[in-house]
Amino acid sequence: MNTHWHFIYAAYGIFAALVLADWLLPALQLSALKRMLVQRAKRERTAREKL
Amino acid sequence: MNRFWTWLNQLASPPYFWRWSQPIMRVCLLLALILTCVGLYGGLVLAPADYLQKDSFRIIYIHVPCAQLSMMAFVFMALQGAIGIIWRIKLCEIFAMCAAPLGAIFTAITLLTGMLWGKPTWGTYWIWDARLTSELVMLFLYLGVIALYQSYSDVRQGARAAGILALIGLINVPIIHYSVQWWNTLHQGQTISLLGNSKMAPSMLWPLLTMIAAAHFYFVASILHRARTMMLSHERAKAWVQSSLGLSATTLSTRE
């Protein structure tokens, strides 16, 4: 194996890491947002029931 | 014509967008994954090593698609920004602001993979060559657009201001594209051409074209993915969000 493969591995590693981050960060943000909205709706409903 | 505009406006309305974007996003992501697997197998396993650059040329299969995507994202961002400024369509402002981080990531990948390709090929990671410098300028433009958008407390005002910066920065796209023709650069000239003949052997070319197609599908999927997140974040107080997420009182009670 020639040394060129080290550069290829590094390039593909950076590519995979950044593309994965590009997809996962908004996905995590979306699921956190959905969870927050569900929690808020539940809290509001509980408050309404107490009244 | 009026019916067309009505249909277009309906498509751009947040509740409609929330519904139609998900199946398209999933299909595009699936196609991108399949084409990436095929392209990478072709590029890393089937394609022969280059007679001059040996195996290091295989970086082309991520470098070129990412470079194309970085420029395409900028054109898309400026176009959506312009539509947002002229017609005040909320979805276009969101699309423009979603294209900025995506474009920045792909510009960073282009620069980093280019550096890793440059070391074994040119003997240096970096040189202030016209193509490399103009691509770096584009990364700064993307970061500028993101920073300008974030600096406003009113997201719509921020999107319009950032859209103006994107339109100004658009001048850099033809500079990047033609830099290898206008100046005597270390960076190689255009290898593939849509209209003319490509300089690559077919055994090396098809994986590259497959990877380019994969990158385009990923671009659509990622833009829709980011736009859905941003749309939900902006519209969370609206009634359609409650109904779309099933947050009505009856649904909540069945969840418990």
Interface residues (C-beta under 8 A of the other chain):
Chain A: N2 T3 H4 W5 F7 I8 A10 A11 Y12 I14 F15 L18 V19 A21 D22 W23 P26 A27 Q29 L30 L33 K34 L37 V38 A41 K42 R45
Chain B: L44 K54 D55 S56 R58 I59 I62 H63 C66 P101 L102 I105 A108 I109 L112 T113 L116 W117 K119 P120 Y218 S222 H225 R226 R228 T229 L232 S233 R236 V241 Q242 L245 L247 A249 L252 R255
